[in-house]
Amino acid sequence: MSVKESGGIFSMMFREVGLFWEQAWKWAEDQAKADREQEKVDQQRRLAEAQARLLEQIRLAKEAGLDVDRIMAVMQQELKK
């Protein structure tokens, strides 16, 4: 197809530039979606690790003879204030 048949050089250029930006936009959206999914996985992993550390601390406190249930109840009341 010649330049004259396609509507001129500027028409071809705008079509090509438009196609490029469309592909770039789609790639950026795909990358953002993948990043959000990875962030969710990371967030769940950090939450699970924090819960495991808390359970370990509770276990150690109970072994040391502390009344963990009473302490947690007091802490929850303090947080509600």
Kinemage of the C-alpha trace (Angstrom):
@kinemage 1
@onewidth
@group {chain A} dominant
@subgroup {mainchain}
@vectorlist {calphas} color= white
{ca met a 1} P 0.000 0.000 0.000
{ca ser a 2} L 1.455 3.341 -1.008
{ca val a 3} L 1.395 6.502 1.073
{ca lys a 4} L -1.174 8.140 -1.218
{ca glu a 5} L -3.541 5.142 -0.975
{ca ser a 6} L -3.423 5.191 2.840
{ca gly a 7} L -4.379 8.850 3.192
{ca gly a 8} L -0.960 10.442 3.430
{ca ile a 9} L 2.144 10.238 5.563
{ca phe a 10} L 0.552 11.958 8.567
{ca ser a 11} L -2.408 9.607 8.505
{ca met a 12} L -0.044 6.629 8.530
{ca met a 13} L 2.042 8.190 11.297
{ca phe a 14} L -0.986 8.874 13.514
{ca arg a 15} L -2.269 5.353 12.956
{ca glu a 16} L 1.095 3.851 13.936
{ca val a 17} L 1.507 6.160 16.946
{ca gly a 18} L -2.034 5.337 18.055
{ca leu a 19} L -1.335 1.627 17.795
{ca phe a 20} L 1.886 2.035 19.783
{ca trp a 21} L 0.159 3.928 22.608
{ca glu a 22} L -2.688 1.421 22.683
{ca gln a 23} L -0.200 -1.433 23.109
{ca ala a 24} L 1.815 0.525 25.688
{ca trp a 25} L -1.355 1.286 27.685
{ca lys a 26} L -2.417 -2.383 27.626
{ca trp a 27} L 1.045 -3.485 28.754
{ca ala a 28} L 0.994 -0.937 31.606
{ca glu a 29} L -2.459 -2.109 32.724
{ca asp a 30} L -1.327 -5.742 32.659
{ca gln a 31} L 1.762 -4.870 34.713
{ca ala a 32} L -0.327 -2.916 37.238
{ca lys a 33} L -2.726 -5.849 37.587
{ca ala a 34} L 0.160 -8.264 38.167
{ca asp a 35} L 1.681 -5.878 40.718
{ca arg a 36} L -1.627 -5.620 42.614
{ca glu a 37} L -1.957 -9.414 42.712
{ca gln a 38} L 1.622 -9.776 43.965
{ca glu a 39} L 0.987 -7.121 46.634
{ca lys a 40} L -2.050 -9.089 47.847
{ca val a 41} L 0.060 -12.254 48.098
{ca asp a 42} L 2.795 -10.358 49.963
{ca gln a 43} L 0.238 -8.809 52.305
{ca gln a 44} L -1.259 -12.218 53.124
{ca arg a 45} L 2.217 -13.638 53.738
{ca arg a 46} L 3.129 -10.778 56.094
{ca leu a 47} L -0.157 -11.221 57.974
{ca ala a 48} L 0.451 -14.966 58.362
{ca glu a 49} L 3.995 -14.316 59.628
{ca ala a 50} L 2.748 -11.731 62.134
{ca gln a 51} L 0.077 -14.117 63.390
{ca ala a 52} L 2.654 -16.872 63.779
{ca arg a 53} L 4.944 -14.544 65.770
{ca leu a 54} L 2.034 -13.505 67.994
{ca leu a 55} L 1.069 -17.112 68.658
{ca glu a 56} L 4.678 -17.910 69.532
{ca gln a 57} L 4.816 -14.967 71.945
{ca ile a 58} L 1.542 -16.085 73.558
{ca arg a 59} L 2.905 -19.606 73.938
{ca leu a 60} L 6.108 -18.322 75.527
{ca ala a 61} L 4.170 -16.041 77.866
{ca lys a 62} L 1.951 -18.911 78.991
{ca glu a 63} L 5.039 -21.062 79.603
{ca ala a 64} L 6.427 -18.246 81.743
{ca gly a 65} L 3.271 -18.367 83.861
{ca leu a 66} L 1.582 -15.159 82.707
{ca asp a 67} L -2.211 -14.912 82.504
{ca val a 68} L -2.314 -14.083 78.802
{ca asp a 69} L -6.104 -14.137 78.520
{ca arg a 70} L -6.482 -11.512 81.262
{ca ile a 71} L -3.722 -9.371 79.778
{ca met a 72} L -5.317 -9.512 76.322
{ca ala a 73} L -8.728 -8.567 77.774
{ca val a 74} L -7.197 -5.549 79.520
{ca met a 75} L -5.401 -4.529 76.326
{ca gln a 76} L -8.606 -4.754 74.286
{ca gln a 77} L -10.406 -2.576 76.828
{ca glu a 78} L -7.584 -0.036 76.638
{ca leu a 79} L -7.798 0.034 72.847
{ca lys a 80} L -11.544 0.671 72.936
{ca lys a 81} L -11.066 3.829 75.021
